[in-house]
Amino acid sequence: MRTATARSLAPVYSVVIVTTDELVGPEAEKYLADNYEVQMLDTWHELAALLKKRSPDAILLDIDSVNDNSDEGIAALAELRSLNSDLVLIALTRSTDPSLRHKAIDAVVDDYFVAPVNFEEVRVVLGRTLDARKAEAEYRLRQEREAQQQSLVELIGGSEPMLRMYEAIRRVADSNSTVLIRGESGSGKELVARAIVSVGPRAEKPFVSINCSALPDNLIETELFGHEKGAFTDAKEARPGHIELAHTGTLFLDEIATLGLALQSKLLRVLEDRAVTRIGGKTAKKIDFRLLAATNEDLEQMVEAGRFREDLYYRINVVPIVVPTLRERKSDLALLVDHFLRIYCRENRKPLKQVDSEVLAVMEDYDWPGNVRELENLIQRVVLMTDGTVIGLKHLPQQLLVASHVSQESLLIPEQGVNFDEEIARIEVAYVKAALHRCGGSKVSAAQLLHIDQQRIHYLCRKYSIGKD
């Protein structure tokens, strides 16, 4: 390991250069040591050992020096980028093969230099890129702080509907009242339940969640109430149910409307007595729990139709909280997109991506029938499937583009604009030719097909020299 002495008393950034080229050290010392803390390494293994201790601000990697193999050097660049998206990464090489440059760019390097390296130019590139990366990191930090101010626990959003919901959550959190959380599928009902618990006195107590629609009828009863040994054929040992497991804590019943009438009756008894009797048991056990329930169904209509017990409805509908749909809070889209981008770029070890302004406009045009869950799935998909750092219109699924006026305008009118008269002429020619072809050259029939009079089709044919009069 070789170290270039930094002449500056307070170097701003640390730079590591990995190369076996002995000419690089003196040049790096000459042009970089005044402004940076420069460390010279000979091998990839030395760099790997260093990275276990600390992460420098920039790495200049000679890709020819990684096991004397450029392809392994490219793989090393990709590995470095996956470890730290903020790292300034510059490739050095003695190869003039243009395909190598493309591979390095695919590995998301910030710049690429071919020997003999001009370190005066490297100094300029380093300064510009490091300052830009610092500004990006500060911007992300501000964004994260803003997101924290516009969030509650795991709920994200600063729109008026969300702020009203946050207020409702805080008001009910300290009580023991049953809360009915209502909202469309994918809107985040379980996150609301968890937020209620997190800011309330039962935060450190059990939170037991069960999706009533996910279990078949023959299992959900034992899941809820538990059973004693020998209660049925496969009951080889006694087992507590979810209600019992929620003792001192919170029971969250998602999609409660899917419970059958018989189970509704048993649940009502539990809520009235605050006690549960296991299947096959003879004695009831007192349980201290708070009930949070959720549904995307119209319970009032179900009560009227006899599919949901009216007494249970009034028992659970003590404090209703309605979760707004994503289409009702589109001002939160940018915040949510940024939130999910940070999550999935970090999870997949990819550089932080951004969305083009046109993409956000398309998203705001879309109604999001699947709500926040649909948006999250979309962001996860584009993070995995997009190579660059910017997500554009071409990366969006067809259903978003079709539903958007913005995308249609972008497709119809390119950035450089169009010659309107020429476009209309092209369309007229295409329609007249197509009609004549379908009608075997008969202008009378073609005029009828196009819903225009014969005089006009004769005029169009003369105008564009189509067919013969």
C-alpha positions in Angstrom: 0.0 0.0 0.0 1.3 3.5 -0.9 0.1 6.8 0.4 0.4 10.1 -1.3 1.0 12.9 1.3 -1.8 15.4 1.4 -0.4 18.9 1.6 -3.8 20.5 2.5 -4.4 20.8 6.2 -8.1 19.8 5.9 -8.8 17.7 2.9 -12.5 17.7 2.1 -12.8 14.3 0.3 -10.9 11.0 0.5 -9.9 9.4 -2.8 -8.5 5.9 -3.2 -6.6 5.0 -6.4 -6.1 1.3 -7.2 -3.5 0.6 -9.9 -0.3 -1.3 -10.6 0.8 1.5 -13.0 3.8 3.2 -11.3 3.4 6.4 -13.4 0.0 7.1 -11.8 1.3 7.8 -8.2 3.4 10.8 -9.0 0.7 12.3 -11.2 -1.9 11.8 -8.6 0.4 13.4 -6.0 1.0 16.4 -8.2 -2.6 17.2 -9.2 -4.8 15.8 -6.4 -2.9 15.8 -3.1 -3.4 19.5 -2.4 -7.2 19.1 -2.4 -7.9 15.5 -1.4 -6.7 12.8 1.0 -5.2 10.4 -1.6 -4.5 6.8 -0.8 -2.7 4.6 -3.4 -3.4 0.8 -3.4 -1.9 -1.9 -5.6 -4.6 -4.6 -5.6 -8.3 -5.2 -5.5 -7.8 -7.3 -2.4 -6.3 -4.3 -0.6 -9.3 -2.2 -1.6 -11.7 -4.9 -0.3 -9.9 -4.9 3.0 -10.1 -1.1 3.2 -13.8 -1.0 2.4 -14.5 -3.3 5.4 -13.1 -0.5 7.6 -14.3 2.7 5.9 -15.8 3.9 2.6 -13.9 6.7 0.7 -15.7 9.4 -1.2 -14.2 8.4 -4.5 -12.4 5.4 -6.0 -10.3 5.4 -9.2 -10.0 1.8 -10.2 -7.6 0.6 -12.9 -9.7 -2.2 -14.3 -6.7 -3.8 -16.0 -5.2 -4.4 -12.5 -8.0 -6.6 -11.2 -6.5 -10.1 -11.7 -5.0 -8.7 -15.0 -8.4 -9.1 -16.6 -10.6 -6.2 -17.9 -13.8 -8.2 -17.6 -13.2 -8.9 -14.0 -12.4 -5.2 -13.6 -15.8 -4.3 -15.0 -17.4 -6.8 -12.5 -15.5 -5.1 -9.7 -16.9 -1.7 -10.8 -20.4 -3.1 -10.7 -19.8 -4.6 -7.2 -18.4 -1.2 -6.0 -21.5 0.6 -7.3 -23.8 -1.9 -5.7 -22.2 -1.3 -2.3 -22.6 2.5 -2.4 -24.7 4.5 -4.8 -23.1 7.8 -3.5 -19.6 6.7 -4.3 -17.8 8.6 -7.1 -16.5 5.8 -9.3 -13.9 6.4 -12.1 -12.5 3.7 -14.3 -8.9 3.7 -15.5 -7.6 1.5 -18.3 -4.8 1.1 -20.9 -7.2 -0.5 -23.3 -8.6 1.4 -26.3 -11.4 -1.1 -26.9 -14.6 1.0 -27.2 -16.7 -2.0 -26.0 -14.9 -1.8 -22.7 -16.1 1.8 -22.2 -19.7 0.8 -22.8 -19.4 -2.0 -20.3 -18.0 0.4 -17.7 -20.8 2.8 -18.4 -23.3 0.0 -17.8 -21.6 -0.6 -14.5 -22.6 3.0 -13.7 -19.2 4.7 -13.5 -19.1 8.4 -13.2 -16.2 8.8 -15.7 -13.7 6.7 -17.8 -10.0 7.5 -18.6 -7.7 5.8 -21.0 -3.9 5.9 -20.2 -1.9 8.0 -20.2 -4.3 9.6 -17.8 -4.5 13.4 -17.7 -4.8 14.0 -14.0 -5.4 17.7 -14.5 -8.6 16.7 -16.2 -9.2 14.0 -13.4 -9.0 16.8 -10.8 -11.7 18.8 -12.6 -14.0 15.8 -13.0 -13.5 14.8 -9.4 -14.3 18.2 -8.0 -17.4 18.6 -10.1 -18.7 15.1 -9.4 -17.9 15.0 -5.7 -19.7 18.4 -5.2 -22.7 17.2 -7.2 -22.8 14.0 -5.2 -22.7 15.9 -1.9 -25.5 18.1 -3.1 -27.6 15.1 -4.1 -27.0 13.5 -0.6 -28.0 16.8 1.1 -31.1 17.0 -1.1 -32.1 13.4 -0.2 -31.6 14.2 3.5 -33.9 17.2 3.2 -36.4 15.0 1.3 -36.3 12.4 4.0 -36.8 15.0 6.7 -39.8 16.5 4.8 -41.2 13.0 4.4 -40.9 12.4 8.1 -42.8 15.6 8.7 -45.5 14.4 6.3 -45.9 10.9 7.7 -47.1 9.0 10.7 -45.3 5.8 11.5 -45.3 4.0 8.1 -48.0 6.1 6.6 -46.7 8.6 4.0 -48.5 11.7 2.8 -49.0 15.4 3.7 -52.3 16.0 1.7 -55.4 17.3 3.5 -57.1 13.9 3.6 -54.1 12.3 5.1 -53.6 15.0 7.7 -57.3 14.6 8.8 -56.7 10.8 9.1 -53.5 11.4 11.2 -55.6 13.6 13.5 -58.2 10.8 13.8 -55.5 8.2 14.5 -54.0 10.3 17.3 -57.4 10.9 18.9 -58.3 7.2 19.1 -54.8 5.9 19.9 -55.0 6.4 23.7 -58.4 4.9 24.1 -59.5 1.3 24.2 -62.4 1.9 21.7 -63.0 -0.5 18.8 -62.0 1.1 15.5 -63.4 0.2 12.1 -61.0 1.1 9.3 -62.7 1.4 6.0 -61.1 1.8 2.6 -60.5 0.3 -0.8 -58.1 -2.6 -1.3 -54.5 -1.5 -1.4 -55.1 1.8 0.4 -53.1 0.9 3.5 -55.7 -0.2 6.1 -53.3 -2.4 8.0 -50.7 0.5 8.1 -53.5 2.6 9.7 -54.0 -0.2 12.3 -50.3 -0.4 13.1 -50.1 3.4 13.4 -53.0 3.4 15.9 -51.1 0.9 18.0 -47.7 2.5 17.6 -48.7 5.8 19.0 -50.9 4.3 21.8 -50.3 2.7 25.2 -50.3 -0.9 23.7 -47.3 -0.2 21.4 -45.1 -2.7 23.2 -47.8 -5.3 23.6 -48.7 -8.1 21.1 -50.2 -7.0 17.7 -52.0 -10.0 16.2 -53.2 -9.6 12.6 -55.4 -12.1 10.8 -56.8 -11.7 7.3 -60.3 -13.2 7.5 -60.5 -13.7 3.7 -57.3 -15.6 3.5 -58.4 -18.6 5.5 -61.0 -21.2 4.5 -64.1 -21.5 6.7 -63.0 -24.7 8.3 -59.8 -23.2 9.6 -60.7 -19.6 10.6 -62.7 -20.7 13.6 -59.8 -22.5 15.2 -57.4 -19.7 14.2 -59.6 -17.2 16.0 -60.7 -19.2 19.1 -58.1 -21.9 19.4 -58.9 -25.5 20.4 -58.3 -28.1 23.1 -56.6 -31.4 22.7 -58.9 -33.9 21.1 -61.5 -31.3 20.0 -61.3 -32.8 16.5 -59.4 -35.5 14.6 -56.2 -33.6 14.1 -56.2 -31.7 17.4 -53.3 -33.6 19.0 -52.5 -30.8 21.4 -54.2 -27.7 22.8 -53.5 -24.5 20.9 -54.5 -20.9 21.7 -56.3 -18.8 19.0 -55.4 -15.4 17.7 -57.8 -13.7 20.2 -56.1 -15.4 23.1 -52.6 -14.5 21.7 -53.7 -10.8 21.6 -54.1 -10.7 25.4 -52.9 -7.3 26.7 -52.4 -6.2 23.1 -54.4 -5.6 19.9 -56.3 -7.9 17.6 -56.6 -6.7 14.0 -59.2 -8.4 11.9 -58.7 -7.5 8.3 -61.6 -8.1 5.8 -64.0 -8.8 8.7 -66.9 -8.7 6.3 -65.9 -12.1 4.9 -66.7 -13.9 8.2 -69.7 -16.2 7.9 -72.8 -15.5 10.1 -72.0 -18.3 12.5 -68.6 -16.9 13.2 -70.0 -13.4 13.4 -72.2 -14.6 16.2 -69.3 -16.2 18.1 -67.2 -13.1 17.7 -70.0 -10.9 19.0 -70.2 -13.0 22.1 -66.4 -12.6 22.6 -66.7 -8.8 22.2 -69.5 -8.6 24.7 -68.0 -10.8 27.4 -64.3 -10.1 26.6 -63.8 -13.8 27.1 -63.0 -16.7 24.7 -63.8 -20.4 24.9 -61.6 -22.7 22.9 -63.2 -25.2 20.5 -63.7 -28.3 22.6 -63.3 -26.3 25.8 -65.8 -25.8 28.6 -64.5 -22.7 30.4 -64.2 -19.2 29.1 -60.9 -17.3 29.5 -60.9 -13.6 30.1 -58.9 -11.7 27.5 -57.8 -8.1 27.6 -57.5 -7.0 24.0 -58.4 -4.1 21.8 -60.1 -4.8 18.5 -59.3 -3.0 15.3 -61.2 -4.2 12.2 -61.0 -3.4 8.6 -63.1 -3.8 5.5 -63.4 -2.7 1.9 -67.1 -3.8 1.7 -70.3 -1.7 2.2 -71.3 -3.1 5.6 -74.5 -1.1 5.7 -75.6 -2.8 2.5 -74.5 -6.2 3.8 -76.6 -5.6 7.0 -79.6 -4.7 4.9 -79.1 -7.9 2.8 -78.8 -10.0 5.9 -75.2 -11.0 5.2 -73.7 -9.2 8.2 -75.2 -9.1 11.7 -76.6 -5.7 12.7 -75.6 -6.1 16.3 -72.0 -6.9 15.4 -72.0 -4.0 13.0 -72.8 -1.6 15.8 -70.4 -3.3 18.1 -67.4 -2.8 15.7 -68.4 0.5 14.1 -67.6 2.5 17.3 -65.0 4.8 15.7 -64.9 4.6 11.9 -61.7 5.8 10.1 -61.9 6.1 6.4 -58.6 5.7 4.5 -58.4 8.0 1.5 -57.8 6.4 -2.0 -54.7 7.4 -3.9 -56.8 9.3 -6.5 -58.2 11.4 -3.6 -54.6 12.5 -2.6 -52.6 12.7 -5.8 -50.6 15.6 -4.2 -48.9 12.8 -2.2 -47.7 11.0 -5.4 -44.3 12.6 -5.6 -43.6 11.9 -1.9 -44.7 8.3 -2.3 -42.7 7.7 -5.4 -39.6 9.1 -3.8 -40.3 6.9 -0.7 -40.6 3.7 -2.7 -37.6 4.6 -4.9 -35.4 4.9 -1.9 -36.7 1.6 -0.4 -36.3 -0.5 -3.6 -33.1 1.0 -4.9 -31.5 0.3 -1.5 -33.0 -3.2 -1.3 -31.7 -4.1 -4.8 -28.4 -2.3 -4.3 -29.0 0.1 -7.2 -28.1 3.8 -7.5 -31.0 6.0 -6.5 -33.2 6.6 -9.5 -35.4 9.6 -10.3 -38.6 9.9 -12.3 -38.9 12.3 -15.3 -41.3 15.1 -14.8 -43.5 13.7 -17.6 -43.7 10.4 -15.8 -45.1 12.1 -12.6 -47.6 14.0 -14.8 -48.7 10.6 -16.3 -49.1 9.2 -12.8 -51.2 12.1 -11.7 -53.5 11.4 -14.7 -54.0 7.8 -13.7 -56.8 6.8 -11.3 -54.8 4.0 -9.4 -57.6 1.4 -8.9 -55.1 -0.6 -6.9 -54.2 2.4 -4.7 -50.8 2.7 -2.9 -50.2 -1.0 -3.3 -50.4 -0.7 -7.1 -48.0 2.3 -7.0 -45.5 0.4 -4.8 -45.6 -2.6 -7.1 -45.0 -0.3 -10.2 -42.0 1.4 -8.5 -40.5 -1.9 -7.5 -40.8 -3.2 -11.1 -39.3 -0.2 -12.8 -36.4 -0.1 -10.3 -35.6 -3.7 -11.3 -36.2 -3.3 -15.0 -34.6 0.1 -15.7 -30.9 0.3 -16.3 -30.3 4.1 -16.1 -30.9 6.4 -13.2 -33.9 8.2 -14.8 -37.3 6.5 -15.3 -39.0 7.8 -18.4 -42.3 7.3 -20.2 -41.0 4.3 -22.1 -40.5 2.4 -18.8 -44.2 2.8 -17.7 -46.8 0.0 -18.3 -49.3 0.5 -21.2 -52.3 1.0 -19.0 -50.8 4.2 -17.5 -49.9 5.6 -20.9 -53.3 4.9 -22.4 -55.1 6.6 -19.5 -52.9 9.7 -19.7 -53.5 12.9 -21.7 -49.9 13.8 -21.0 -48.5 10.7 -22.6 -50.8 11.0 -25.6 -49.7 14.5 -26.1 -46.1 13.4 -25.9 -46.7 10.6 -28.4 -48.7 12.8 -30.8 -46.6 16.0 -30.6 -42.8 15.4 -30.3 -40.6 17.9 -28.5 -39.6 19.6 -31.8 -43.3 20.1 -32.8 -45.0 19.1 -36.0 -46.1 20.7 -39.3 -49.9 20.6 -38.8 -50.8 20.9 -42.5 -48.4 18.2 -43.5 -49.8 15.8 -40.8 -53.4 16.5 -41.9 -52.5 15.9 -45.5 -50.7 12.6 -44.6 -53.8 11.5 -42.7 -56.2 12.5 -45.6 -54.1 10.6 -48.2 -53.9 7.5 -46.0 -57.7 7.4 -45.4 -58.6 8.0 -49.1 -56.1 5.4 -50.4 -57.4 2.9 -47.8 -61.0 3.5 -48.7 -60.4 3.2 -52.5 -58.5 0.0 -51.9 -61.3 -1.5 -49.9 -63.9 -0.4 -52.4 -62.0 -1.7 -55.4 -61.2 1.8 -56.7 -64.8 3.0 -56.7 -64.8 6.6 -55.6 -68.6 6.6 -55.0 -68.3 3.7 -52.6 -65.2 5.2 -51.0 -67.0 8.4 -50.4 -69.8 6.5 -48.7 -67.3 4.6 -46.5 -65.7 7.9 -45.4 -69.0 9.6 -44.9 -68.2 12.5 -47.4 -69.9 13.6 -50.6 -68.6 12.5 -54.0 -67.5 16.0 -54.9 -65.1 16.1 -52.0 -63.5 12.7 -52.7 -62.9 13.8 -56.4 -61.3 16.9 -55.0 -59.1 15.0 -52.6 -58.0 12.6 -55.4 -57.1 15.5 -57.6 -55.3 17.4 -54.8 -53.1 14.4 -53.9 -52.9 12.8 -57.3 -54.6 9.6 -56.2 -56.1 7.3 -58.8 -57.6 8.5 -62.0 -60.6 10.7 -62.7 
